[in-house]
Amino acid sequence: MASSSLATGDTVTKRGIWGWMLFDWAAQPFFTVVTTFIFGPYFVARLTEVHQPGIVFTTAV
């Protein structure tokens, strides 16, 4: 059952729409985890002089 047609003349099926929705649903958490837990510590290690985890960044009084 075709739900709509594209400019190229191909039809988009409900199965295709559901497949894309499930792919997008599965890919988004992976991107979020990599950005938060992989690149976050890497950027902190590269952009700061203190390389110890758990250090709170404060200014000296």
Biopython code that builds the backbone (N, CA, C, O; Angstrom):
import numpy as np
from Bio.PDB.StructureBuilder import StructureBuilder

atoms = [
    (1, "MET", "N", (0.839, -1.172, 0.000)),
    (1, "MET", "CA", (0.000, 0.000, 0.000)),
    (1, "MET", "C", (0.886, 1.237, 0.000)),
    (1, "MET", "O", (1.693, 1.417, 0.912)),
    (2, "ALA", "N", (0.753, 2.067, -0.978)),
    (2, "ALA", "CA", (1.552, 3.283, -1.088)),
    (2, "ALA", "C", (0.880, 4.414, -0.330)),
    (2, "ALA", "O", (-0.325, 4.631, -0.453)),
    (3, "SER", "N", (1.681, 5.139, 0.464)),
    (3, "SER", "CA", (1.113, 6.240, 1.235)),
    (3, "SER", "C", (1.314, 7.584, 0.549)),
    (3, "SER", "O", (0.528, 8.507, 0.765)),
    (4, "SER", "N", (2.335, 7.709, -0.259)),
    (4, "SER", "CA", (2.567, 8.937, -1.014)),
    (4, "SER", "C", (3.572, 8.630, -2.113)),
    (4, "SER", "O", (4.138, 7.538, -2.164)),
    (5, "SER", "N", (3.786, 9.589, -2.982)),
    (5, "SER", "CA", (4.762, 9.385, -4.047)),
    (5, "SER", "C", (5.786, 10.501, -4.008)),
    (5, "SER", "O", (5.504, 11.614, -3.565)),
    (6, "LEU", "N", (6.973, 10.182, -4.479)),
    (6, "LEU", "CA", (8.060, 11.144, -4.502)),
    (6, "LEU", "C", (8.112, 11.835, -5.857)),
    (6, "LEU", "O", (7.404, 11.433, -6.780)),
    (7, "ALA", "N", (8.931, 12.857, -5.990)),
    (7, "ALA", "CA", (9.091, 13.564, -7.254)),
    (7, "ALA", "C", (9.690, 12.654, -8.319)),
    (7, "ALA", "O", (9.501, 12.890, -9.513)),
    (8, "THR", "N", (10.412, 11.613, -7.898)),
    (8, "THR", "CA", (11.034, 10.695, -8.850)),
    (8, "THR", "C", (10.063, 9.650, -9.361)),
    (8, "THR", "O", (10.404, 8.883, -10.262)),
    (9, "GLY", "N", (8.871, 9.604, -8.810)),
    (9, "GLY", "CA", (7.887, 8.615, -9.232)),
    (9, "GLY", "C", (7.871, 7.387, -8.351)),
    (9, "GLY", "O", (6.986, 6.544, -8.501)),
    (10, "ASP", "N", (8.817, 7.256, -7.437)),
    (10, "ASP", "CA", (8.837, 6.118, -6.517)),
    (10, "ASP", "C", (7.762, 6.309, -5.454)),
    (10, "ASP", "O", (7.435, 7.437, -5.086)),
    (11, "THR", "N", (7.230, 5.226, -4.978)),
    (11, "THR", "CA", (6.227, 5.307, -3.923)),
    (11, "THR", "C", (6.868, 5.013, -2.573)),
    (11, "THR", "O", (7.841, 4.265, -2.473)),
    (12, "VAL", "N", (6.303, 5.615, -1.554)),
    (12, "VAL", "CA", (6.787, 5.421, -0.187)),
    (12, "VAL", "C", (5.775, 4.527, 0.519)),
    (12, "VAL", "O", (4.592, 4.853, 0.609)),
    (13, "THR", "N", (6.264, 3.394, 1.017)),
    (13, "THR", "CA", (5.369, 2.456, 1.690)),
    (13, "THR", "C", (5.363, 2.720, 3.192)),
    (13, "THR", "O", (6.272, 3.353, 3.729)),
    (14, "LYS", "N", (4.337, 2.230, 3.849)),
    (14, "LYS", "CA", (4.278, 2.355, 5.312)),
    (14, "LYS", "C", (5.429, 1.590, 5.955)),
    (14, "LYS", "O", (5.965, 2.014, 6.979)),
    (15, "ARG", "N", (5.805, 0.477, 5.362)),
    (15, "ARG", "CA", (6.924, -0.288, 5.897)),
    (15, "ARG", "C", (8.219, 0.526, 5.814)),
    (15, "ARG", "O", (9.039, 0.489, 6.731)),
    (16, "GLY", "N", (8.398, 1.258, 4.713)),
    (16, "GLY", "CA", (9.565, 2.111, 4.566)),
    (16, "GLY", "C", (9.579, 3.244, 5.577)),
    (16, "GLY", "O", (10.631, 3.582, 6.120)),
    (17, "ILE", "N", (8.424, 3.829, 5.829)),
    (17, "ILE", "CA", (8.326, 4.907, 6.818)),
    (17, "ILE", "C", (8.640, 4.373, 8.208)),
    (17, "ILE", "O", (9.392, 4.999, 8.956)),
    (18, "TRP", "N", (8.078, 3.230, 8.561)),
    (18, "TRP", "CA", (8.360, 2.633, 9.872)),
    (18, "TRP", "C", (9.832, 2.244, 10.004)),
    (18, "TRP", "O", (10.427, 2.402, 11.070)),
    (19, "GLY", "N", (10.410, 1.741, 8.930)),
    (19, "GLY", "CA", (11.834, 1.389, 8.958)),
    (19, "GLY", "C", (12.701, 2.608, 9.215)),
    (19, "GLY", "O", (13.650, 2.549, 9.996)),
    (20, "TRP", "N", (12.371, 3.724, 8.550)),
    (20, "TRP", "CA", (13.137, 4.947, 8.767)),
    (20, "TRP", "C", (12.934, 5.475, 10.182)),
    (20, "TRP", "O", (13.888, 5.935, 10.810)),
    (21, "MET", "N", (11.720, 5.415, 10.689)),
    (21, "MET", "CA", (11.454, 5.881, 12.051)),
    (21, "MET", "C", (12.241, 5.065, 13.070)),
    (21, "MET", "O", (12.813, 5.631, 14.001)),
    (22, "LEU", "N", (12.277, 3.748, 12.907)),
    (22, "LEU", "CA", (13.015, 2.901, 13.844)),
    (22, "LEU", "C", (14.521, 3.126, 13.739)),
    (22, "LEU", "O", (15.226, 3.102, 14.748)),
    (23, "PHE", "N", (15.015, 3.344, 12.516)),
    (23, "PHE", "CA", (16.437, 3.639, 12.340)),
    (23, "PHE", "C", (16.798, 4.936, 13.049)),
    (23, "PHE", "O", (17.800, 4.997, 13.761)),
    (24, "ASP", "N", (15.992, 5.970, 12.860)),
    (24, "ASP", "CA", (16.259, 7.261, 13.487)),
    (24, "ASP", "C", (16.168, 7.156, 15.006)),
    (24, "ASP", "O", (16.968, 7.758, 15.721)),
    (25, "TRP", "N", (15.206, 6.401, 15.493)),
    (25, "TRP", "CA", (15.036, 6.201, 16.932)),
    (25, "TRP", "C", (16.253, 5.488, 17.525)),
    (25, "TRP", "O", (16.662, 5.804, 18.642)),
    (26, "ALA", "N", (16.833, 4.539, 16.804)),
    (26, "ALA", "CA", (17.983, 3.790, 17.306)),
    (26, "ALA", "C", (19.277, 4.585, 17.166)),
    (26, "ALA", "O", (20.178, 4.424, 17.990)),
    (27, "ALA", "N", (19.397, 5.431, 16.159)),
    (27, "ALA", "CA", (20.640, 6.151, 15.915)),
    (27, "ALA", "C", (20.809, 7.350, 16.852)),
    (27, "ALA", "O", (21.940, 7.676, 17.212)),
    (28, "GLN", "N", (19.745, 8.001, 17.250)),
    (28, "GLN", "CA", (19.838, 9.205, 18.072)),
    (28, "GLN", "C", (20.491, 8.954, 19.436)),
    (28, "GLN", "O", (21.367, 9.731, 19.815)),
    (29, "PRO", "N", (20.121, 7.922, 20.193)),
    (29, "PRO", "CA", (20.801, 7.694, 21.477)),
    (29, "PRO", "C", (22.297, 7.424, 21.316)),
    (29, "PRO", "O", (23.089, 7.834, 22.165)),
    (30, "PHE", "N", (22.693, 6.748, 20.249)),
    (30, "PHE", "CA", (24.104, 6.483, 20.018)),
    (30, "PHE", "C", (24.865, 7.794, 19.850)),
    (30, "PHE", "O", (25.925, 7.974, 20.449)),
    (31, "PHE", "N", (24.339, 8.705, 19.049)),
    (31, "PHE", "CA", (24.965, 10.008, 18.840)),
    (31, "PHE", "C", (25.073, 10.776, 20.152)),
    (31, "PHE", "O", (26.107, 11.382, 20.434)),
    (32, "THR", "N", (24.013, 10.755, 20.952)),
    (32, "THR", "CA", (24.002, 11.475, 22.225)),
    (32, "THR", "C", (25.036, 10.897, 23.194)),
    (32, "THR", "O", (25.745, 11.651, 23.860)),
    (33, "VAL", "N", (25.125, 9.590, 23.275)),
    (33, "VAL", "CA", (26.085, 8.944, 24.176)),
    (33, "VAL", "C", (27.512, 9.252, 23.745)),
    (33, "VAL", "O", (28.355, 9.572, 24.584)),
    (34, "VAL", "N", (27.793, 9.162, 22.465)),
    (34, "VAL", "CA", (29.150, 9.433, 21.983)),
    (34, "VAL", "C", (29.522, 10.884, 22.233)),
    (34, "VAL", "O", (30.629, 11.167, 22.692)),
    (35, "THR", "N", (28.612, 11.809, 21.939)),
    (35, "THR", "CA", (28.900, 13.221, 22.148)),
    (35, "THR", "C", (29.123, 13.537, 23.620)),
    (35, "THR", "O", (30.022, 14.309, 23.956)),
    (36, "THR", "N", (28.325, 12.956, 24.496)),
    (36, "THR", "CA", (28.396, 13.275, 25.920)),
    (36, "THR", "C", (29.557, 12.587, 26.621)),
    (36, "THR", "O", (30.331, 13.244, 27.318)),
    (37, "PHE", "N", (29.690, 11.292, 26.452)),
    (37, "PHE", "CA", (30.625, 10.513, 27.258)),
    (37, "PHE", "C", (31.959, 10.218, 26.590)),
    (37, "PHE", "O", (32.906, 9.836, 27.276)),
    (38, "ILE", "N", (32.065, 10.379, 25.292)),
    (38, "ILE", "CA", (33.339, 10.137, 24.613)),
    (38, "ILE", "C", (34.043, 11.458, 24.330)),
    (38, "ILE", "O", (35.189, 11.652, 24.735)),
    (39, "PHE", "N", (33.363, 12.365, 23.638)),
    (39, "PHE", "CA", (33.996, 13.627, 23.276)),
    (39, "PHE", "C", (34.088, 14.596, 24.446)),
    (39, "PHE", "O", (35.012, 15.409, 24.482)),
    (40, "GLY", "N", (33.163, 14.541, 25.408)),
    (40, "GLY", "CA", (33.198, 15.443, 26.552)),
    (40, "GLY", "C", (34.499, 15.368, 27.326)),
    (40, "GLY", "O", (35.181, 16.383, 27.466)),
    (41, "PRO", "N", (34.869, 14.196, 27.835)),
    (41, "PRO", "CA", (36.149, 14.085, 28.554)),
    (41, "PRO", "C", (37.362, 14.403, 27.671)),
    (41, "PRO", "O", (38.358, 14.937, 28.159)),
    (42, "TYR", "N", (37.283, 14.082, 26.388)),
    (42, "TYR", "CA", (38.385, 14.392, 25.468)),
    (42, "TYR", "C", (38.576, 15.903, 25.362)),
    (42, "TYR", "O", (39.701, 16.394, 25.450)),
    (43, "PHE", "N", (37.488, 16.636, 25.174)),
    (43, "PHE", "CA", (37.585, 18.085, 25.069)),
    (43, "PHE", "C", (38.072, 18.709, 26.372)),
    (43, "PHE", "O", (38.878, 19.639, 26.344)),
    (44, "VAL", "N", (37.599, 18.216, 27.504)),
    (44, "VAL", "CA", (38.052, 18.747, 28.794)),
    (44, "VAL", "C", (39.548, 18.500, 28.956)),
    (44, "VAL", "O", (40.270, 19.377, 29.430)),
    (45, "ALA", "N", (40.015, 17.332, 28.574)),
    (45, "ALA", "CA", (41.434, 17.018, 28.700)),
    (45, "ALA", "C", (42.286, 17.895, 27.794)),
    (45, "ALA", "O", (43.409, 18.249, 28.151)),
    (46, "ARG", "N", (41.764, 18.244, 26.634)),
    (46, "ARG", "CA", (42.538, 19.052, 25.686)),
    (46, "ARG", "C", (42.460, 20.553, 25.962)),
    (46, "ARG", "O", (43.401, 21.281, 25.647)),
    (47, "LEU", "N", (41.373, 21.022, 26.536)),
    (47, "LEU", "CA", (41.169, 22.459, 26.703)),
    (47, "LEU", "C", (41.517, 22.990, 28.085)),
    (47, "LEU", "O", (41.454, 24.198, 28.312)),
    (48, "THR", "N", (41.880, 22.122, 29.003)),
    (48, "THR", "CA", (42.207, 22.568, 30.351)),
    (48, "THR", "C", (43.610, 22.113, 30.728)),
    (48, "THR", "O", (44.170, 21.200, 30.121)),
    (49, "GLU", "N", (44.161, 22.762, 31.732)),
    (49, "GLU", "CA", (45.478, 22.364, 32.221)),
    (49, "GLU", "C", (45.375, 21.257, 33.257)),
    (49, "GLU", "O", (46.330, 20.504, 33.445)),
    (50, "VAL", "N", (44.236, 21.142, 33.934)),
    (50, "VAL", "CA", (44.027, 20.117, 34.950)),
    (50, "VAL", "C", (43.421, 18.895, 34.261)),
    (50, "VAL", "O", (42.340, 18.981, 33.680)),
    (51, "HIS", "N", (44.113, 17.766, 34.324)),
    (51, "HIS", "CA", (43.666, 16.562, 33.628)),
    (51, "HIS", "C", (43.126, 15.497, 34.568)),
    (51, "HIS", "O", (43.089, 14.320, 34.209)),
    (52, "GLN", "N", (42.708, 15.888, 35.761)),
    (52, "GLN", "CA", (42.197, 14.925, 36.719)),
    (52, "GLN", "C", (40.673, 14.930, 36.666)),
    (52, "GLN", "O", (40.064, 16.000, 36.671)),
    (53, "PRO", "N", (40.052, 13.772, 36.615)),
    (53, "PRO", "CA", (38.586, 13.752, 36.575)),
    (53, "PRO", "C", (37.994, 14.194, 37.920)),
    (53, "PRO", "O", (38.576, 13.936, 38.974)),
    (54, "GLY", "N", (36.872, 14.837, 37.876)),
    (54, "GLY", "CA", (36.171, 15.238, 39.077)),
    (54, "GLY", "C", (36.633, 16.554, 39.673)),
    (54, "GLY", "O", (36.166, 16.935, 40.747)),
    (55, "ILE", "N", (37.530, 17.255, 39.011)),
    (55, "ILE", "CA", (37.999, 18.541, 39.518)),
    (55, "ILE", "C", (36.991, 19.617, 39.143)),
    (55, "ILE", "O", (36.576, 19.717, 37.989)),
    (56, "VAL", "N", (36.602, 20.421, 40.127)),
    (56, "VAL", "CA", (35.690, 21.522, 39.879)),
    (56, "VAL", "C", (36.528, 22.725, 39.461)),
    (56, "VAL", "O", (37.502, 23.087, 40.121)),
    (57, "PHE", "N", (36.126, 23.333, 38.351)),
    (57, "PHE", "CA", (36.876, 24.465, 37.847)),
    (57, "PHE", "C", (36.462, 25.740, 38.575)),
    (57, "PHE", "O", (35.338, 26.215, 38.413)),
    (58, "THR", "N", (37.366, 26.288, 39.371)),
    (58, "THR", "CA", (37.090, 27.536, 40.094)),
    (58, "THR", "C", (38.268, 28.463, 39.898)),
    (58, "THR", "O", (39.357, 28.030, 39.522)),
    (59, "THR", "N", (38.051, 29.724, 40.150)),
    (59, "THR", "CA", (39.148, 30.682, 40.061)),
    (59, "THR", "C", (39.821, 30.789, 41.423)),
    (59, "THR", "O", (39.179, 30.635, 42.462)),
    (60, "ALA", "N", (41.109, 31.050, 41.403)),
    (60, "ALA", "CA", (41.868, 31.187, 42.649)),
    (60, "ALA", "C", (41.490, 32.491, 43.331)),
    (60, "ALA", "O", (41.325, 33.527, 42.687)),
    (61, "VAL", "N", (41.355, 32.415, 44.659)),
    (61, "VAL", "CA", (40.969, 33.610, 45.434)),
    (61, "VAL", "C", (42.213, 34.270, 45.979)),
    (61, "VAL", "O", (42.122, 35.291, 46.660)),
]
sb = StructureBuilder()
sb.init_structure("model")
sb.init_model(0)
sb.init_chain("A")
sb.init_seg("    ")
for serial, (resi, resn, name, xyz) in enumerate(atoms, 1):
    if name == "N":
        sb.init_residue(resn, " ", resi, " ")
    sb.init_atom(name, np.array(xyz, "f"), 0.0, 1.0, " ", f" {name:<3s}", serial, name[0])
structure = sb.get_structure()
